[in-house]
Amino acid sequence: MDQGRHLLLYDGVCGLCTRLVDFVIRRDHQSVFSLAAIQSEVGSQMMTSHGGDPEDLNTLAVVLNYQTNPVYSERGDAIVALLQALGGIWKIVVVSKLLPSRTRDWLYCQVAMRRYGVFGELDDCRVPAADLRSRFVDLHT
């Protein structure tokens, strides 16, 4: 399987999360990220195994080194981990680490509470184009 070193767990029916997945795919030139909807079996198991709640679709999670030495983060910390792992200009997000984790999570939650109203809710999880399917680990089960 052509999988990345890190795993992004996202709400598969959220319009904002779908845009985030597209953002990652376009900028992840080294394919370091694999992707899984939280609603999928893989996504749910990953969330549970790291102490996350797969029923809480307001939670975005990143598992760095998910196949070897996993480091789990969620909400604001997940956004920071995601952008740092993408590298390049996105590493500049290290500045956001100056904000306490609690503040980052509060900001994250403010967006999460409004995301369906602003970005919409999909009827189903997306089915990626054939050339991108290898990036989605939940399609391999």
MODELLER restraints for C-alpha pairs under 7 A, 6 or more apart:
rsr = mdl.restraints
at = mdl.atoms
rsr.add(forms.Gaussian(group=physical.xy_distance, feature=features.Distance(at['CA:1:A'], at['CA:134:A']), mean=6.79, stdev=0.5))
rsr.add(forms.Gaussian(group=physical.xy_distance, feature=features.Distance(at['CA:2:A'], at['CA:134:A']), mean=5.73, stdev=0.5))
rsr.add(forms.Gaussian(group=physical.xy_distance, feature=features.Distance(at['CA:2:A'], at['CA:135:A']), mean=6.88, stdev=0.5))
rsr.add(forms.Gaussian(group=physical.xy_distance, feature=features.Distance(at['CA:3:A'], at['CA:34:A']), mean=5.58, stdev=0.5))
rsr.add(forms.Gaussian(group=physical.xy_distance, feature=features.Distance(at['CA:3:A'], at['CA:134:A']), mean=6.78, stdev=0.5))
rsr.add(forms.Gaussian(group=physical.xy_distance, feature=features.Distance(at['CA:3:A'], at['CA:135:A']), mean=5.92, stdev=0.5))
rsr.add(forms.Gaussian(group=physical.xy_distance, feature=features.Distance(at['CA:4:A'], at['CA:31:A']), mean=5.57, stdev=0.5))
rsr.add(forms.Gaussian(group=physical.xy_distance, feature=features.Distance(at['CA:4:A'], at['CA:32:A']), mean=4.11, stdev=0.5))
rsr.add(forms.Gaussian(group=physical.xy_distance, feature=features.Distance(at['CA:4:A'], at['CA:33:A']), mean=4.55, stdev=0.5))
rsr.add(forms.Gaussian(group=physical.xy_distance, feature=features.Distance(at['CA:4:A'], at['CA:34:A']), mean=4.95, stdev=0.5))
rsr.add(forms.Gaussian(group=physical.xy_distance, feature=features.Distance(at['CA:5:A'], at['CA:32:A']), mean=5.15, stdev=0.5))
rsr.add(forms.Gaussian(group=physical.xy_distance, feature=features.Distance(at['CA:5:A'], at['CA:33:A']), mean=6.09, stdev=0.5))
rsr.add(forms.Gaussian(group=physical.xy_distance, feature=features.Distance(at['CA:5:A'], at['CA:64:A']), mean=6.84, stdev=0.5))
rsr.add(forms.Gaussian(group=physical.xy_distance, feature=features.Distance(at['CA:5:A'], at['CA:65:A']), mean=5.10, stdev=0.5))
rsr.add(forms.Gaussian(group=physical.xy_distance, feature=features.Distance(at['CA:5:A'], at['CA:66:A']), mean=6.48, stdev=0.5))
rsr.add(forms.Gaussian(group=physical.xy_distance, feature=features.Distance(at['CA:6:A'], at['CA:32:A']), mean=5.92, stdev=0.5))
rsr.add(forms.Gaussian(group=physical.xy_distance, feature=features.Distance(at['CA:6:A'], at['CA:33:A']), mean=4.74, stdev=0.5))
rsr.add(forms.Gaussian(group=physical.xy_distance, feature=features.Distance(at['CA:6:A'], at['CA:34:A']), mean=6.05, stdev=0.5))
rsr.add(forms.Gaussian(group=physical.xy_distance, feature=features.Distance(at['CA:6:A'], at['CA:63:A']), mean=5.72, stdev=0.5))
rsr.add(forms.Gaussian(group=physical.xy_distance, feature=features.Distance(at['CA:6:A'], at['CA:64:A']), mean=4.46, stdev=0.5))
rsr.add(forms.Gaussian(group=physical.xy_distance, feature=features.Distance(at['CA:6:A'], at['CA:65:A']), mean=5.06, stdev=0.5))
rsr.add(forms.Gaussian(group=physical.xy_distance, feature=features.Distance(at['CA:6:A'], at['CA:66:A']), mean=5.56, stdev=0.5))
rsr.add(forms.Gaussian(group=physical.xy_distance, feature=features.Distance(at['CA:7:A'], at['CA:33:A']), mean=5.43, stdev=0.5))
rsr.add(forms.Gaussian(group=physical.xy_distance, feature=features.Distance(at['CA:7:A'], at['CA:34:A']), mean=4.78, stdev=0.5))
rsr.add(forms.Gaussian(group=physical.xy_distance, feature=features.Distance(at['CA:7:A'], at['CA:35:A']), mean=5.56, stdev=0.5))
rsr.add(forms.Gaussian(group=physical.xy_distance, feature=features.Distance(at['CA:7:A'], at['CA:62:A']), mean=5.65, stdev=0.5))
rsr.add(forms.Gaussian(group=physical.xy_distance, feature=features.Distance(at['CA:7:A'], at['CA:63:A']), mean=5.08, stdev=0.5))
rsr.add(forms.Gaussian(group=physical.xy_distance, feature=features.Distance(at['CA:7:A'], at['CA:64:A']), mean=6.41, stdev=0.5))
rsr.add(forms.Gaussian(group=physical.xy_distance, feature=features.Distance(at['CA:7:A'], at['CA:66:A']), mean=6.26, stdev=0.5))
rsr.add(forms.Gaussian(group=physical.xy_distance, feature=features.Distance(at['CA:8:A'], at['CA:33:A']), mean=6.65, stdev=0.5))
rsr.add(forms.Gaussian(group=physical.xy_distance, feature=features.Distance(at['CA:8:A'], at['CA:34:A']), mean=6.31, stdev=0.5))
rsr.add(forms.Gaussian(group=physical.xy_distance, feature=features.Distance(at['CA:8:A'], at['CA:35:A']), mean=4.91, stdev=0.5))
rsr.add(forms.Gaussian(group=physical.xy_distance, feature=features.Distance(at['CA:8:A'], at['CA:36:A']), mean=6.31, stdev=0.5))
rsr.add(forms.Gaussian(group=physical.xy_distance, feature=features.Distance(at['CA:8:A'], at['CA:61:A']), mean=6.05, stdev=0.5))
rsr.add(forms.Gaussian(group=physical.xy_distance, feature=features.Distance(at['CA:8:A'], at['CA:62:A']), mean=4.68, stdev=0.5))
rsr.add(forms.Gaussian(group=physical.xy_distance, feature=features.Distance(at['CA:8:A'], at['CA:63:A']), mean=6.60, stdev=0.5))
rsr.add(forms.Gaussian(group=physical.xy_distance, feature=features.Distance(at['CA:9:A'], at['CA:35:A']), mean=6.23, stdev=0.5))
rsr.add(forms.Gaussian(group=physical.xy_distance, feature=features.Distance(at['CA:9:A'], at['CA:36:A']), mean=5.11, stdev=0.5))
rsr.add(forms.Gaussian(group=physical.xy_distance, feature=features.Distance(at['CA:9:A'], at['CA:37:A']), mean=5.56, stdev=0.5))
rsr.add(forms.Gaussian(group=physical.xy_distance, feature=features.Distance(at['CA:9:A'], at['CA:38:A']), mean=5.58, stdev=0.5))
rsr.add(forms.Gaussian(group=physical.xy_distance, feature=features.Distance(at['CA:9:A'], at['CA:43:A']), mean=6.15, stdev=0.5))
rsr.add(forms.Gaussian(group=physical.xy_distance, feature=features.Distance(at['CA:9:A'], at['CA:60:A']), mean=5.95, stdev=0.5))
rsr.add(forms.Gaussian(group=physical.xy_distance, feature=features.Distance(at['CA:9:A'], at['CA:61:A']), mean=5.02, stdev=0.5))
rsr.add(forms.Gaussian(group=physical.xy_distance, feature=features.Distance(at['CA:9:A'], at['CA:62:A']), mean=6.07, stdev=0.5))
rsr.add(forms.Gaussian(group=physical.xy_distance, feature=features.Distance(at['CA:10:A'], at['CA:17:A']), mean=6.16, stdev=0.5))
rsr.add(forms.Gaussian(group=physical.xy_distance, feature=features.Distance(at['CA:10:A'], at['CA:36:A']), mean=6.57, stdev=0.5))
rsr.add(forms.Gaussian(group=physical.xy_distance, feature=features.Distance(at['CA:10:A'], at['CA:37:A']), mean=4.97, stdev=0.5))
rsr.add(forms.Gaussian(group=physical.xy_distance, feature=features.Distance(at['CA:10:A'], at['CA:38:A']), mean=5.47, stdev=0.5))
rsr.add(forms.Gaussian(group=physical.xy_distance, feature=features.Distance(at['CA:10:A'], at['CA:60:A']), mean=5.14, stdev=0.5))
rsr.add(forms.Gaussian(group=physical.xy_distance, feature=features.Distance(at['CA:10:A'], at['CA:61:A']), mean=6.71, stdev=0.5))
rsr.add(forms.Gaussian(group=physical.xy_distance, feature=features.Distance(at['CA:11:A'], at['CA:17:A']), mean=6.10, stdev=0.5))
rsr.add(forms.Gaussian(group=physical.xy_distance, feature=features.Distance(at['CA:11:A'], at['CA:37:A']), mean=5.57, stdev=0.5))
rsr.add(forms.Gaussian(group=physical.xy_distance, feature=features.Distance(at['CA:11:A'], at['CA:38:A']), mean=5.55, stdev=0.5))
rsr.add(forms.Gaussian(group=physical.xy_distance, feature=features.Distance(at['CA:11:A'], at['CA:39:A']), mean=6.92, stdev=0.5))
rsr.add(forms.Gaussian(group=physical.xy_distance, feature=features.Distance(at['CA:11:A'], at['CA:57:A']), mean=5.64, stdev=0.5))
rsr.add(forms.Gaussian(group=physical.xy_distance, feature=features.Distance(at['CA:12:A'], at['CA:18:A']), mean=6.88, stdev=0.5))
rsr.add(forms.Gaussian(group=physical.xy_distance, feature=features.Distance(at['CA:12:A'], at['CA:37:A']), mean=4.79, stdev=0.5))
rsr.add(forms.Gaussian(group=physical.xy_distance, feature=features.Distance(at['CA:12:A'], at['CA:38:A']), mean=6.72, stdev=0.5))
rsr.add(forms.Gaussian(group=physical.xy_distance, feature=features.Distance(at['CA:12:A'], at['CA:39:A']), mean=6.66, stdev=0.5))
rsr.add(forms.Gaussian(group=physical.xy_distance, feature=features.Distance(at['CA:12:A'], at['CA:125:A']), mean=4.59, stdev=0.5))
rsr.add(forms.Gaussian(group=physical.xy_distance, feature=features.Distance(at['CA:12:A'], at['CA:126:A']), mean=6.71, stdev=0.5))
rsr.add(forms.Gaussian(group=physical.xy_distance, feature=features.Distance(at['CA:13:A'], at['CA:121:A']), mean=5.56, stdev=0.5))
rsr.add(forms.Gaussian(group=physical.xy_distance, feature=features.Distance(at['CA:13:A'], at['CA:122:A']), mean=4.62, stdev=0.5))
rsr.add(forms.Gaussian(group=physical.xy_distance, feature=features.Distance(at['CA:13:A'], at['CA:123:A']), mean=6.53, stdev=0.5))
rsr.add(forms.Gaussian(group=physical.xy_distance, feature=features.Distance(at['CA:13:A'], at['CA:124:A']), mean=5.78, stdev=0.5))
rsr.add(forms.Gaussian(group=physical.xy_distance, feature=features.Distance(at['CA:13:A'], at['CA:125:A']), mean=5.11, stdev=0.5))
rsr.add(forms.Gaussian(group=physical.xy_distance, feature=features.Distance(at['CA:14:A'], at['CA:116:A']), mean=6.41, stdev=0.5))
rsr.add(forms.Gaussian(group=physical.xy_distance, feature=features.Distance(at['CA:14:A'], at['CA:120:A']), mean=6.55, stdev=0.5))
rsr.add(forms.Gaussian(group=physical.xy_distance, feature=features.Distance(at['CA:14:A'], at['CA:121:A']), mean=4.92, stdev=0.5))
rsr.add(forms.Gaussian(group=physical.xy_distance, feature=features.Distance(at['CA:14:A'], at['CA:122:A']), mean=6.13, stdev=0.5))
rsr.add(forms.Gaussian(group=physical.xy_distance, feature=features.Distance(at['CA:15:A'], at['CA:116:A']), mean=6.90, stdev=0.5))
rsr.add(forms.Gaussian(group=physical.xy_distance, feature=features.Distance(at['CA:15:A'], at['CA:119:A']), mean=4.92, stdev=0.5))
rsr.add(forms.Gaussian(group=physical.xy_distance, feature=features.Distance(at['CA:15:A'], at['CA:120:A']), mean=5.11, stdev=0.5))
rsr.add(forms.Gaussian(group=physical.xy_distance, feature=features.Distance(at['CA:15:A'], at['CA:121:A']), mean=5.54, stdev=0.5))
rsr.add(forms.Gaussian(group=physical.xy_distance, feature=features.Distance(at['CA:15:A'], at['CA:122:A']), mean=6.51, stdev=0.5))
rsr.add(forms.Gaussian(group=physical.xy_distance, feature=features.Distance(at['CA:16:A'], at['CA:115:A']), mean=6.30, stdev=0.5))
rsr.add(forms.Gaussian(group=physical.xy_distance, feature=features.Distance(at['CA:16:A'], at['CA:119:A']), mean=5.45, stdev=0.5))
rsr.add(forms.Gaussian(group=physical.xy_distance, feature=features.Distance(at['CA:28:A'], at['CA:86:A']), mean=5.93, stdev=0.5))
rsr.add(forms.Gaussian(group=physical.xy_distance, feature=features.Distance(at['CA:34:A'], at['CA:135:A']), mean=4.89, stdev=0.5))
rsr.add(forms.Gaussian(group=physical.xy_distance, feature=features.Distance(at['CA:34:A'], at['CA:136:A']), mean=5.77, stdev=0.5))
rsr.add(forms.Gaussian(group=physical.xy_distance, feature=features.Distance(at['CA:34:A'], at['CA:137:A']), mean=6.38, stdev=0.5))
rsr.add(forms.Gaussian(group=physical.xy_distance, feature=features.Distance(at['CA:35:A'], at['CA:135:A']), mean=5.97, stdev=0.5))
rsr.add(forms.Gaussian(group=physical.xy_distance, feature=features.Distance(at['CA:35:A'], at['CA:136:A']), mean=4.60, stdev=0.5))
rsr.add(forms.Gaussian(group=physical.xy_distance, feature=features.Distance(at['CA:35:A'], at['CA:137:A']), mean=6.03, stdev=0.5))
rsr.add(forms.Gaussian(group=physical.xy_distance, feature=features.Distance(at['CA:36:A'], at['CA:42:A']), mean=6.91, stdev=0.5))
rsr.add(forms.Gaussian(group=physical.xy_distance, feature=features.Distance(at['CA:36:A'], at['CA:43:A']), mean=5.40, stdev=0.5))
rsr.add(forms.Gaussian(group=physical.xy_distance, feature=features.Distance(at['CA:36:A'], at['CA:136:A']), mean=5.59, stdev=0.5))
rsr.add(forms.Gaussian(group=physical.xy_distance, feature=features.Distance(at['CA:36:A'], at['CA:137:A']), mean=5.76, stdev=0.5))
rsr.add(forms.Gaussian(group=physical.xy_distance, feature=features.Distance(at['CA:36:A'], at['CA:138:A']), mean=5.30, stdev=0.5))
rsr.add(forms.Gaussian(group=physical.xy_distance, feature=features.Distance(at['CA:37:A'], at['CA:43:A']), mean=5.52, stdev=0.5))
rsr.add(forms.Gaussian(group=physical.xy_distance, feature=features.Distance(at['CA:38:A'], at['CA:44:A']), mean=5.27, stdev=0.5))
rsr.add(forms.Gaussian(group=physical.xy_distance, feature=features.Distance(at['CA:38:A'], at['CA:54:A']), mean=6.09, stdev=0.5))
rsr.add(forms.Gaussian(group=physical.xy_distance, feature=features.Distance(at['CA:40:A'], at['CA:138:A']), mean=6.08, stdev=0.5))
rsr.add(forms.Gaussian(group=physical.xy_distance, feature=features.Distance(at['CA:41:A'], at['CA:138:A']), mean=6.93, stdev=0.5))
rsr.add(forms.Gaussian(group=physical.xy_distance, feature=features.Distance(at['CA:42:A'], at['CA:138:A']), mean=5.43, stdev=0.5))
rsr.add(forms.Gaussian(group=physical.xy_distance, feature=features.Distance(at['CA:43:A'], at['CA:138:A']), mean=6.98, stdev=0.5))
rsr.add(forms.Gaussian(group=physical.xy_distance, feature=features.Distance(at['CA:44:A'], at['CA:54:A']), mean=5.08, stdev=0.5))
rsr.add(forms.Gaussian(group=physical.xy_distance, feature=features.Distance(at['CA:47:A'], at['CA:53:A']), mean=6.07, stdev=0.5))
rsr.add(forms.Gaussian(group=physical.xy_distance, feature=features.Distance(at['CA:47:A'], at['CA:54:A']), mean=5.69, stdev=0.5))
rsr.add(forms.Gaussian(group=physical.xy_distance, feature=features.Distance(at['CA:48:A'], at['CA:54:A']), mean=6.52, stdev=0.5))
rsr.add(forms.Gaussian(group=physical.xy_distance, feature=features.Distance(at['CA:50:A'], at['CA:72:A']), mean=6.54, stdev=0.5))
rsr.add(forms.Gaussian(group=physical.xy_distance, feature=features.Distance(at['CA:58:A'], at['CA:112:A']), mean=5.63, stdev=0.5))
rsr.add(forms.Gaussian(group=physical.xy_distance, feature=features.Distance(at['CA:59:A'], at['CA:74:A']), mean=6.41, stdev=0.5))
rsr.add(forms.Gaussian(group=physical.xy_distance, feature=features.Distance(at['CA:59:A'], at['CA:75:A']), mean=5.64, stdev=0.5))
rsr.add(forms.Gaussian(group=physical.xy_distance, feature=features.Distance(at['CA:60:A'], at['CA:74:A']), mean=5.60, stdev=0.5))
rsr.add(forms.Gaussian(group=physical.xy_distance, feature=features.Distance(at['CA:60:A'], at['CA:75:A']), mean=5.34, stdev=0.5))
rsr.add(forms.Gaussian(group=physical.xy_distance, feature=features.Distance(at['CA:60:A'], at['CA:78:A']), mean=6.76, stdev=0.5))
rsr.add(forms.Gaussian(group=physical.xy_distance, feature=features.Distance(at['CA:61:A'], at['CA:73:A']), mean=5.68, stdev=0.5))
rsr.add(forms.Gaussian(group=physical.xy_distance, feature=features.Distance(at['CA:61:A'], at['CA:74:A']), mean=4.15, stdev=0.5))
rsr.add(forms.Gaussian(group=physical.xy_distance, feature=features.Distance(at['CA:61:A'], at['CA:75:A']), mean=6.36, stdev=0.5))
rsr.add(forms.Gaussian(group=physical.xy_distance, feature=features.Distance(at['CA:61:A'], at['CA:78:A']), mean=5.42, stdev=0.5))
rsr.add(forms.Gaussian(group=physical.xy_distance, feature=features.Distance(at['CA:62:A'], at['CA:72:A']), mean=5.94, stdev=0.5))
rsr.add(forms.Gaussian(group=physical.xy_distance, feature=features.Distance(at['CA:62:A'], at['CA:73:A']), mean=5.43, stdev=0.5))
rsr.add(forms.Gaussian(group=physical.xy_distance, feature=features.Distance(at['CA:62:A'], at['CA:74:A']), mean=6.25, stdev=0.5))
rsr.add(forms.Gaussian(group=physical.xy_distance, feature=features.Distance(at['CA:62:A'], at['CA:78:A']), mean=5.20, stdev=0.5))
rsr.add(forms.Gaussian(group=physical.xy_distance, feature=features.Distance(at['CA:62:A'], at['CA:82:A']), mean=6.69, stdev=0.5))
rsr.add(forms.Gaussian(group=physical.xy_distance, feature=features.Distance(at['CA:63:A'], at['CA:70:A']), mean=5.92, stdev=0.5))
rsr.add(forms.Gaussian(group=physical.xy_distance, feature=features.Distance(at['CA:63:A'], at['CA:71:A']), mean=5.37, stdev=0.5))
rsr.add(forms.Gaussian(group=physical.xy_distance, feature=features.Distance(at['CA:63:A'], at['CA:72:A']), mean=4.45, stdev=0.5))
rsr.add(forms.Gaussian(group=physical.xy_distance, feature=features.Distance(at['CA:63:A'], at['CA:73:A']), mean=6.41, stdev=0.5))
rsr.add(forms.Gaussian(group=physical.xy_distance, feature=features.Distance(at['CA:64:A'], at['CA:70:A']), mean=5.55, stdev=0.5))
rsr.add(forms.Gaussian(group=physical.xy_distance, feature=features.Distance(at['CA:64:A'], at['CA:71:A']), mean=5.03, stdev=0.5))
rsr.add(forms.Gaussian(group=physical.xy_distance, feature=features.Distance(at['CA:64:A'], at['CA:72:A']), mean=6.49, stdev=0.5))
rsr.add(forms.Gaussian(group=physical.xy_distance, feature=features.Distance(at['CA:65:A'], at['CA:71:A']), mean=6.60, stdev=0.5))
rsr.add(forms.Gaussian(group=physical.xy_distance, feature=features.Distance(at['CA:75:A'], at['CA:105:A']), mean=5.80, stdev=0.5))
rsr.add(forms.Gaussian(group=physical.xy_distance, feature=features.Distance(at['CA:75:A'], at['CA:108:A']), mean=6.10, stdev=0.5))
rsr.add(forms.Gaussian(group=physical.xy_distance, feature=features.Distance(at['CA:76:A'], at['CA:101:A']), mean=6.99, stdev=0.5))
rsr.add(forms.Gaussian(group=physical.xy_distance, feature=features.Distance(at['CA:76:A'], at['CA:104:A']), mean=4.86, stdev=0.5))
rsr.add(forms.Gaussian(group=physical.xy_distance, feature=features.Distance(at['CA:76:A'], at['CA:105:A']), mean=4.72, stdev=0.5))
rsr.add(forms.Gaussian(group=physical.xy_distance, feature=features.Distance(at['CA:76:A'], at['CA:108:A']), mean=5.52, stdev=0.5))
rsr.add(forms.Gaussian(group=physical.xy_distance, feature=features.Distance(at['CA:77:A'], at['CA:101:A']), mean=6.74, stdev=0.5))
rsr.add(forms.Gaussian(group=physical.xy_distance, feature=features.Distance(at['CA:80:A'], at['CA:93:A']), mean=6.40, stdev=0.5))
rsr.add(forms.Gaussian(group=physical.xy_distance, feature=features.Distance(at['CA:83:A'], at['CA:90:A']), mean=5.15, stdev=0.5))
rsr.add(forms.Gaussian(group=physical.xy_distance, feature=features.Distance(at['CA:83:A'], at['CA:91:A']), mean=5.99, stdev=0.5))
rsr.add(forms.Gaussian(group=physical.xy_distance, feature=features.Distance(at['CA:83:A'], at['CA:93:A']), mean=6.67, stdev=0.5))
rsr.add(forms.Gaussian(group=physical.xy_distance, feature=features.Distance(at['CA:84:A'], at['CA:90:A']), mean=6.09, stdev=0.5))
rsr.add(forms.Gaussian(group=physical.xy_distance, feature=features.Distance(at['CA:84:A'], at['CA:91:A']), mean=4.43, stdev=0.5))
rsr.add(forms.Gaussian(group=physical.xy_distance, feature=features.Distance(at['CA:84:A'], at['CA:93:A']), mean=6.81, stdev=0.5))
rsr.add(forms.Gaussian(group=physical.xy_distance, feature=features.Distance(at['CA:133:A'], at['CA:139:A']), mean=6.99, stdev=0.5))
